[in-house]
Amino acid sequence: GYPGGTRLGNANIPKDILESPTAIKKYGGFGIDGDGDGKADPWNVTDAMYSTANYLAANGGASGNYQKAVFAYNRATWYVSRVMGFMDAYSSGSVEAVSTKGGSAKGSAAIEKAIQVGSSIVGKSPYVWGGGRNQSDIAARKFDCSSYVRWAYSSAGV
């Protein structure tokens, strides 16, 4: 597995095979080498972004059925409804990020700050299933994907 990270299963797969685009394709995985370095590295932001897009596209997104794609990712209907609401707000251009401090942060400035904050721990923070839900995890920078995004935007005042 990855240092400090967790994976489902008990397989002891060497990292060079685990991140191999050829092996991933052979076994029906979704990992993509988004930055062209020959690896589909889930700790690399570009690779992870392309891999997520590949997963969503394969599960309905390519045909425009975004609700089906999000449901394949998380089968909680409340989650799908929430994501679709955000998609509608961003698509219509009506979104204004609301600050946790009572004001508002215009979209692009808040996004840039969240990217800057989030990027500061890429490759330095372990992925922890269910992590980031308490102050201890947050202080230790132990996140899962959704709590990582929430932390980055919260740190940017959103």
N, C-alpha and C positions, 0 to 999 in steps of 0.2 A: 504494500500500500504506500501511501504518501506519508512523509514524515509529519507526525502530529495530526494527520487527517484520518478519517474513518471511511470505510467502504462497506457496502453490504456484501455478504458472502465471505468465504474463508479462503479464497483462492490466493495463491502466492505467485502472481503473474509479474514477471520482470517489467520494470517501467518502460523499457524500450519497446516491448510488445504491447503493453497496455496503452501506450500513446501512439502506436503505429496506425496511420490512416488505412493502410492495407489490411491489417488484422481487424480493425474496427469494421471496415466495410465487409470483410469476409464473414464476420459473425453477426452482421445486421445491426451494428451500433450506429450512433448518431454523431460521434465525434468528428470534427472537421479541423483541418490545418488551415486556419483562417489567415495566419501571417506568413505562410510559405516557408516555415523553417523545418518542415519535414515531420513535425510532431503535432498530434492533436492533444494538446496539453490542457486539461481542465483548469489549471491554475493560471493560465494565460488568458487575459481578458478578451483578446481578439478571438482566440480559438473557442473560448466558452460562448461568446456571443454568436459566432457562426454555428456552433453546435446546437445551441438553443433554437436558433432559427431553423436549422435542419430538422430538429425534433418536432417543432410546432408545424412546419410545412408538411412533414410526413404524416401528421395526425389531423389534417384537415385545413391547416392554414394555407396551403398552396392552392386549394380550390376556393378559398375565401370563407371557409367555415371556421372562423376564428373561435367561436364559442366551443366547437367540438375540439379544437386544438388545445385550448386552455383547460377544458375538462379532462383531456387525456393526461395533462400535466398534474392537475389537482382535481380530484373528483368531488370536491365540496361545492355544492351549487352556490353557496354564498360567496365563495372565492371567485367563481366564474362570473357571477353577476357584478362583483366589485371590479374585476379586471375589465370587463366589457364596459362598465361605466367610465372607467379611466380612459379606455380607448376612445370612446365616443367624445369625451371632453377634450382630449388632445387632438383628435381628428377634426373637431369643429373649430379649434383655435380658441375655445372659450375658457381654457384652463388658466388659472392664476394660482401659483403655489401659495398656500396659506402658511404663514410662519407660526411656529410654536410659541413665539414671543408676542403674538397678538397682532402683528402687522401682516404684510404680505411681501413675498419675494417674487419678482417677475421671473417667468419660466427660465429663460436662458441663463441668467445670472445664478439662479439657484442650482440649475443643472450643472453648470461649470464648477461651482463650489463643491457639489456632491461628488462629482468626478474627481476633483482634486483630493478631497478628503478620502474617498474610497480607494483611490490609486495609491495612497500613502502606505497602505498595508497589504497590497497585492503581493503575493509570494512570501509574506511574512506572517500571515495569520492562518492557522489551520481551519479547515472546514470541519464543523462539528454539527452532526445531525441534531436539529432542535436547539442549536446554540444561539446565544444572543438574546435570550428571553429574560435574563436577570442581570443585575448589576455586576455580579462576579464575572460572568461570561463576557459582558461588554468591556469591563476593565481589562480582561485578559485578551480581548480581541478574538474571541472564539465565537464564530458566527456560522449559521447556515445561510443559504442564498437569500431568503427573504429578510432575515434580520440584518444581514450585511447591507442590503439596499436601504432598509429603514434607518439604520445607524448613519449611513453616509448622508442621507437627506436630512435627518434630524441634526447632524453635526453642521449642516449647511443652513440651519434655521427653518427647515420646512417640516 
